[in-house]
């Protein structure tokens, strides 16, 4: 039985019940997947409308098999009926992982990807994301950093993406880049037990990190500063 079939089979119990059962079984992959679906659906409704771009972004995150499109649409539609209750989903997912863990940051990245899909993250969507981030253990200042990194409707700032100060040394930039590459590498994420469907998004974000590093390397024009 596929992951999608297991999820749909339990739908009549309610999403919160399914999340609770997955957590009780220690099935992080299933609970994580349901959590992203449920929170992504709620997020897409947060500003009062669900756009085709947001649905398409959801499918970017989860490469759903053709024979499961109808089943996943049922789950998505169930979750997005209204915004009420999303905090329960977030709390159920948060109990599976340590606060501010790489898994939860990956989930936030998915949600920012969906929110940015129509070209702009609206204030209600940003409020929604901020509340979820708070449940996951991030402070307001830390959430602002996540937003600057993962919002796709903002201009890319290589310093922000790499998390370094504007007066950082080249050595500090290299260290930050190496750390982020390790953290976001698909192999590392796979070892965390995250669903395979998230690997394509991880590839995109790793490419963004490497592009930011390349841009900063161009700014440090003295050869001695840019030696590996």
Secondary structure, DSSP 8 states (H G I E B T S, - for coil): --HHHHHHHTGGG-HHHHHHHHHHHT-HHHHHHHHHHHHHHHHHHTTS---HHHHHHHHHHS---GGGHHHHHHHHHHHTT-STTHHHHHHHHHTTS-TT-HHHHHHHHHHHHHHTTTS---HHHHHHHHHHHHHTT--HHHHHHHHHHH-SSS---HHHHHT--TT--HHHHHHHHHHHHHHH-HHHHHHTT--GGGHHHHHHHHHHHHHHHHHHHHH--SGGGS--
